[in-house]
Amino acid sequence: MLVTKINILYAKIFKLKVINYSQWVNFMVKSEAAKARLFDRVFICMKCNAKIRANPARVRAGKVRCRKCGSRDLRPKSKESRG
């Protein structure tokens, strides 16, 4: 695969040198793994802003409580920044 303008743009943003396809794939896999670790199954308490990692089906059913305040009002962690 040729290094495209998008690849070069990502390389400039993340200050990387993208030389070949295997390096690019390795970087994208790592960023997907980091995204999954930060956002998958992570919920925020609406009352005390505590971060809770739980099964989404159990959260929707109301079976998961906040360990700090005991509230069942949980929202998914935002994937976009507020600024």
Rosetta blueprint (number, residue, H / E / L):
1 M L
2 L L
3 V L
4 T L
5 K H
6 I H
7 N H
8 I H
9 L H
10 Y H
11 A H
12 K H
13 I H
14 F L
15 K L
16 L L
17 K L
18 V L
19 I L
20 N L
21 Y H
22 S H
23 Q H
24 W H
25 V H
26 N H
27 F H
28 M H
29 V H
30 K H
31 S H
32 E H
33 A H
34 A H
35 K H
36 A H
37 R H
38 L H
39 F H
40 D L
41 R L
42 V E
43 F E
44 I E
45 C E
46 M L
47 K L
48 C L
49 N L
50 A L
51 K E
52 I E
53 R E
54 A L
55 N L
56 P H
57 A H
58 R H
59 V H
60 R H
61 A L
62 G L
63 K L
64 V L
65 R L
66 C L
67 R L
68 K L
69 C L
70 G L
71 S L
72 R L
73 D L
74 L E
75 R E
76 P E
77 K L
78 S L
79 K L
80 E L
81 S L
82 R L
83 G L
